[in-house]
Every structure is written in structure tokens, then in C-alpha cells.
Amino acid sequence: MKAFITILLAIFAGICVVILRLHSVRLPSLKLSDLKKKGIKNVLFIYPHPDDEAMSAGGLITKMSRDPEFTTYVVDITKGEHGDEIVKVSPKELAKIREQEYYKAMFTLGVQNAELWDFEDGTVPENKDKLKKTIEKYIENKKIDLVITYERCGIYGHQDHVILSKVVSEIAAENKKLKVLYSTISPQIAKMLNLKQYIKNLDLEEFDHNELPEFKLPTYGELLKQYNAVSNYKSQNLSHKYPLWVTILMNPYEYYTTKFKSE
């Protein structure tokens, strides 16, 4: 028994060391109470493909969805019909699969207002103007106070991610009342993942790093729910080198910035 406890303590200590090395724990925390003081009530999480929202902002979605002072909306603008790295079926069939996965994940996270739009996966750049008008109309109709989406590089340079982020930043520049939080990652994780390897024809002047986070959001209490939500996306390879539970466990913080591009 004593040996077993010693092993458990050693494992726990190892996990703590890894977390400290991967995360920017000294950053100020993002507090929902501060958002409430700014008059934020209606919040839109908008991401490109099913699974982006749960992987990047699952903790914050969960926190806001269970807080009665927020009305939370989650939108993915495509059905991810070309993300066939695991499931080899037609785009039409994959769209159906990912749609089912998405709504199961939203149910797990406690989201009551979720939508999937019909922009074609991989064609967001050429549909930028239509996307902008669609988002503007949604924001107006739902009286959105805060939008949450990817930072300007879309984490790893996927063009759908990049253009969506750019569109949101343009809308915010024109609508001064609208607040935006851009989800990003810690510099340590970005360095470890070597994200440049994923970038093809990235339409940015440079990609030295993702936008640096201003805030961390501790999500220890939401990790199990996030894991259960992400687990619904069985058609996608979301953890790559590691088991999914390891990926989630090693990321008990989410990161956000208010800046589209640091000056």
C-alpha cells in the first residue's frame, strides 16, 4: 500500500512539473466577474469546424453555459466535411457524421444555443464577404456583447481559421461596443508543437508566433466535461501523438487575448 501511494505521488509530481513547464501560470486569470462588470451578457463562441470550439474553449464554454447571468451561443461556420484524416467517406456523409458529433459535444458542455452553418469547409477565404455579413446579422439579432474566436494565426495557420479571425476583428473595429476575446495558446506549447510545420500558403506577413495571451483561464473543474465533449468527435484525430486524455489533462488552462495583433 505504501509503495502504491509513493508511485501515485511520483506520478502526480511528474504531472505538476510538466504542467508548470508547458503553461504560463503567472498570467492574470480571466474572471467572469470582470466580464459581468463590463455589462457582458450575450456571448458568441464562433469557430471554423466542429471540434475547434471544444478543444480551444471548452472550459470557458462550460463555465458560461452554467452561469445564469450569461446567454451563451456557439456557432461553427462549417461542418468540416473535408476533414477526412480518419473517416474515409464522401464529404456529404462526413458532414452528417460531424454534425451529429457536434450536437452531442454541445449537449455535454451544457450549450443550449448551438448552430452549424453551411459555409464549405476549406473555402472560407473566398467567401469572406458573405461570412462577414452573416456574422454581423447574427450579432445584431442576438444582441451579442462578446465574441470569442481564434487568434489571428488560427493557432496553426489553417486558412479557414485565419479568415474567420480576421473577419471578427474587422467587425469589432467597426462596432466599438462589441468586445472580442481571441483564444490562443501558451508560448511554451507553441514551441513544443512546432506549429509552422502545419502552415501552407499562410496569408500573413509573418508567423513568428501566435498572439501572446493576456489571460489564463484555469479549467481544472471543467476538464472531465471537456474530455467527454471532445470524445464525441470520433471522426477526428485530435490528440495526434498522445492519447486524448493525456492531451486534455496536460492542458488545465485556456489562454485568451483582447488583441488581434500585438503592436
C-alpha positions in Angstrom: 0.0 0.0 0.0 2.8 2.4 0.9 4.6 1.6 -2.3 1.4 2.3 -4.3 0.9 5.7 -2.6 4.5 6.5 -3.3 4.0 5.7 -7.0 0.8 7.8 -7.1 2.6 10.8 -5.5 5.5 10.4 -8.0 3.1 10.4 -10.9 1.2 13.5 -9.5 4.5 15.3 -9.0 5.6 14.5 -12.6 2.3 15.8 -14.0 2.7 19.0 -12.0 6.2 19.5 -13.4 5.0 19.1 -16.9 2.1 21.5 -16.5 4.4 24.1 -15.0 6.8 23.8 -18.0 4.0 24.0 -20.6 1.9 26.8 -19.1 2.1 30.5 -18.3 0.8 30.1 -14.8 1.9 33.7 -13.8 -0.5 35.4 -16.2 -3.5 37.1 -14.6 -6.7 35.0 -14.6 -9.7 35.7 -16.8 -12.6 36.3 -14.4 -16.2 36.0 -15.3 -17.0 38.6 -12.7 -14.9 41.2 -14.6 -16.8 40.4 -17.8 -20.1 40.9 -15.9 -18.9 44.3 -14.6 -18.4 45.3 -18.3 -22.1 44.6 -19.0 -21.5 41.4 -21.0 -24.5 39.1 -21.1 -24.8 37.6 -24.5 -21.7 35.7 -25.6 -20.9 34.2 -29.0 -18.3 31.5 -29.4 -17.6 31.2 -33.2 -15.1 28.7 -34.7 -14.5 27.2 -38.1 -15.0 23.5 -37.7 -16.7 21.1 -35.3 -14.2 20.2 -32.5 -12.4 23.6 -32.7 -14.7 25.1 -30.1 -14.4 22.3 -27.6 -10.7 21.9 -27.9 -9.9 25.6 -27.7 -12.6 27.0 -25.4 -14.4 24.0 -23.9 -13.6 25.2 -20.4 -14.9 28.7 -20.9 -18.0 27.5 -22.8 -18.8 25.2 -19.8 -18.3 27.9 -17.3 -20.5 30.4 -19.1 -23.2 27.9 -20.1 -23.9 27.0 -16.4 -23.8 30.7 -15.3 -27.4 32.1 -15.5 -26.1 35.6 -16.0 -24.8 34.7 -19.4 -26.6 33.6 -22.5 -24.1 31.5 -24.5 -24.2 30.9 -28.2 -21.9 28.5 -30.0 -21.5 28.5 -33.8 -19.2 26.6 -36.1 -19.4 28.1 -39.6 -18.7 24.8 -41.5 -19.5 21.2 -41.0 -15.9 20.1 -41.5 -16.8 17.9 -44.4 -13.3 17.7 -45.8 -11.6 16.7 -42.5 -11.3 13.1 -43.5 -8.0 12.1 -41.9 -9.6 9.2 -40.1 -13.1 8.5 -41.6 -12.9 8.0 -45.3 -16.4 8.7 -46.6 -17.8 11.3 -49.0 -17.9 14.9 -47.9 -21.7 14.7 -47.7 -21.6 11.7 -45.4 -18.8 13.2 -43.2 -20.8 16.4 -42.8 -23.6 14.3 -41.3 -21.2 12.5 -39.0 -19.6 15.7 -37.8 -22.9 17.4 -37.3 -24.0 14.6 -35.0 -20.7 14.7 -33.1 -21.1 18.5 -32.7 -24.5 18.5 -31.2 -23.5 15.6 -28.8 -20.5 17.7 -27.7 -22.6 20.8 -27.2 -25.1 18.8 -25.1 -22.2 17.6 -23.0 -20.9 21.1 -22.5 -24.4 22.3 -21.5 -24.8 24.6 -24.5 -28.5 25.3 -25.3 -27.9 27.6 -28.3 -25.7 25.9 -30.9 -25.7 26.1 -34.7 -23.7 24.7 -37.6 -23.6 26.9 -40.7 -23.2 25.8 -44.3 -20.0 27.5 -45.4 -18.0 24.9 -47.2 -15.0 23.5 -45.3 -11.8 24.9 -46.8 -13.5 27.7 -48.8 -13.9 30.4 -46.1 -11.3 32.8 -47.7 -13.2 33.1 -50.9 -16.5 33.6 -49.0 -15.1 36.2 -46.7 -17.6 39.0 -47.6 -20.6 36.7 -47.2 -19.3 35.4 -43.9 -18.8 38.9 -42.6 -22.4 39.9 -43.4 -23.7 36.6 -41.9 -21.9 37.2 -38.6 -22.9 40.9 -38.4 -26.5 39.9 -38.8 -26.2 37.2 -36.2 -24.5 39.6 -33.7 -27.3 42.2 -34.3 -30.1 39.7 -34.0 -28.8 38.1 -30.8 -27.6 41.3 -29.3 -24.1 39.8 -28.8 -21.8 41.7 -26.4 -18.8 39.5 -26.6 -17.4 37.3 -29.4 -14.8 34.6 -28.8 -12.8 33.1 -31.7 -9.3 32.1 -32.7 -6.4 34.5 -32.6 -5.1 35.9 -36.0 -3.0 32.9 -36.9 -5.7 30.4 -36.1 -3.2 28.5 -33.9 -1.6 26.6 -36.8 -2.4 28.7 -39.9 -5.5 26.9 -41.3 -6.9 29.4 -43.8 -10.5 29.0 -42.5 -9.2 29.8 -39.0 -7.2 32.8 -40.2 -10.0 34.4 -42.2 -12.7 33.9 -39.5 -10.4 35.6 -37.0 -9.8 38.5 -39.5 -13.5 38.9 -40.2 -14.3 39.1 -36.4 -11.5 41.7 -35.9 -12.9 43.8 -38.8 -16.5 43.6 -37.3 -15.1 44.6 -33.9 -13.2 47.6 -35.4 -16.5 48.8 -36.9 -18.7 48.1 -33.9 -17.0 49.8 -31.0 -19.4 48.3 -28.4 -18.5 44.8 -29.3 -15.9 43.0 -27.2 -13.7 40.2 -28.5 -11.5 37.6 -26.9 -9.2 35.6 -29.1 -8.3 32.1 -27.9 -4.6 31.3 -28.2 -2.0 29.0 -26.6 1.0 29.4 -24.3 4.3 30.2 -26.0 5.7 27.0 -24.4 3.1 24.8 -26.1 3.5 26.6 -29.4 7.3 26.0 -29.3 6.8 22.3 -28.4 4.3 21.7 -31.2 6.4 23.4 -33.8 3.2 24.8 -35.4 5.0 26.1 -38.5 5.0 22.6 -39.9 1.3 22.8 -40.4 1.3 26.1 -42.4 0.7 26.1 -46.1 0.2 29.3 -48.1 -0.5 31.3 -45.0 -1.8 34.7 -45.9 0.1 36.6 -43.2 3.1 38.9 -43.4 4.8 36.7 -40.8 4.3 33.9 -38.5 6.9 34.3 -35.8 4.4 33.2 -33.1 0.8 33.1 -32.2 -0.6 36.2 -30.4 0.7 36.1 -26.9 -2.0 35.5 -24.2 -3.0 38.3 -21.8 -5.1 36.0 -19.6 -5.2 32.4 -18.5 -8.4 30.6 -17.6 -7.9 27.8 -15.0 -10.2 24.9 -16.1 -9.4 22.1 -13.7 -13.0 21.8 -12.7 -14.1 21.5 -16.3 -11.5 19.0 -17.6 -13.7 16.0 -17.3 -16.6 17.6 -19.1 -14.3 18.9 -21.8 -12.8 15.5 -22.2 -16.3 13.9 -22.5 -17.3 16.6 -25.0 -14.2 16.2 -27.2 -14.5 12.4 -27.1 -17.7 12.7 -29.2 -15.5 13.8 -32.1 -14.6 10.2 -33.0 -14.1 11.0 -36.7 -11.2 13.3 -36.0 -7.6 12.7 -34.8 -7.5 15.4 -32.1 -4.5 14.4 -30.0 -2.1 13.1 -32.7 0.9 11.7 -30.8 -0.8 11.2 -27.4 -4.0 9.7 -26.0 -6.7 12.2 -25.9 -7.0 12.0 -22.1 -3.3 13.0 -21.8 -3.8 16.0 -24.1 -6.7 17.2 -22.0 -5.1 16.5 -18.7 -1.9 18.4 -19.6 -3.9 21.5 -20.6 -5.7 22.7 -17.4 -5.5 26.3 -18.7 -7.1 28.1 -21.6 -5.5 31.3 -22.9 -7.1 34.5 -24.3 -6.1 37.9 -25.5 -8.1 41.0 -26.4 -5.6 41.9 -29.2 -6.0 40.8 -32.8 -2.4 41.8 -33.4 0.2 42.9 -30.9 1.7 46.3 -31.6 
